Amino acid sequence: MLEPLKLGFLASKNGSSMRVILAAIDQGDLRAEPRLVVSNNRAAPALGYAATAGVPTACIPTKLDPEAADRALADAMGDAGVELIVLSGYLRRLGPVFLDRFRGRVLNIHPGPLPAFGGEGMYGRRVHEAVIAAGLRRSAAVIHLVDGEYDHGPEVARLELDVAPGETGESLEARLTALEPAFYLRTLQEIARGERALPEL
């Protein structure tokens, strides 16, 4: 039997996907150990939720000294025994020390088809508005490995969704956002069962 996934989470706000994943672990629906939840925002609701769930937490601000924060984040995750990182609405760019130490082991979810609708500045509703402006009939949420460029790492899993007639950026965002936590969880379950391998980075 495979060892449980040793997970670390990064969240800047609510950590919606993190909450679904932690609940699944608690209910025995995902073979994983939540080792640490880190935010760059001391007021992030994700930290309170994780603490209530009994998961260790830390706040590592990044604005004043990004290089020191990069090292501190890598050390915190390493010291906690984390082996796979889950980004759940983490709104800061990860630094080179962290990405080198956890190379090929950092997952992010992007709310649009990659690579065409990714890159710097492509986040949130902007992605959905761009998909509609391009006339696409299908959009997608994409889980990918994180490297040093925005939305650039290799794809791990994709969830496609039809763009409805008369769709707006707001409505497409709402429909896809509602599906993302369960999609993230299913992907982790497949990884935990050995049914989905992480690509090489």
C-alpha positions, 0 to 999 in steps of 0.5 A: 500500500502506498504511503499517505500523501504528506501535504502542505497548503498555501492560501492567501484568503479562504482556502476553499479547496484546502477546506474540502481536502482537509474534510476529506482527509478527516472523513477517511476519503483521502489517504493523506496527512495535512502537515502545515498550512501557510499564508502570507496574510495573517487575517486569512480565514484559511489559517483559522479553519486549519487551526480549528481542524488541528492542522499546524499553521504559520504566517509568512509575509512576503512583501517586506523581504521576499528573499527571506520569505522564500527561504522561510517558506521552504524551511517551514514546509521542509521541517514539517515533512511536507512532500506535496504542496497544494496551492489554494488561492495563494496570491504571491509568486513563489521564490526560487529557493522554495521552487528548487527544494520542492521541484515537481511537487507544487500543485496549482489550479488555474481557472482557464485553459492553459497555456492560451489563457495563462500568464501574468495578469491572467487570474480570476474573472479576467480569465473567464472574460478572455475565454468568452471574448475568444469565442470558446465553446468550452473552458477548463480548470487545469491543475498543473505543476508550478515552475518559475513562470506564471501558469507555465508548468506541465498539466496534471489534470483538466476539467472541461466545462461548456460555455453556455449561450449568453455566458458572462465572465461572472457566470462562468467564474461562478460555475467553474469556481464551484467545481474546482474544490471537488476536482482538486480532491479527485486529482489528489485521490488519484495521486494517492492511489497511484492512479495518476503520476505527476509529470516531470518538471 
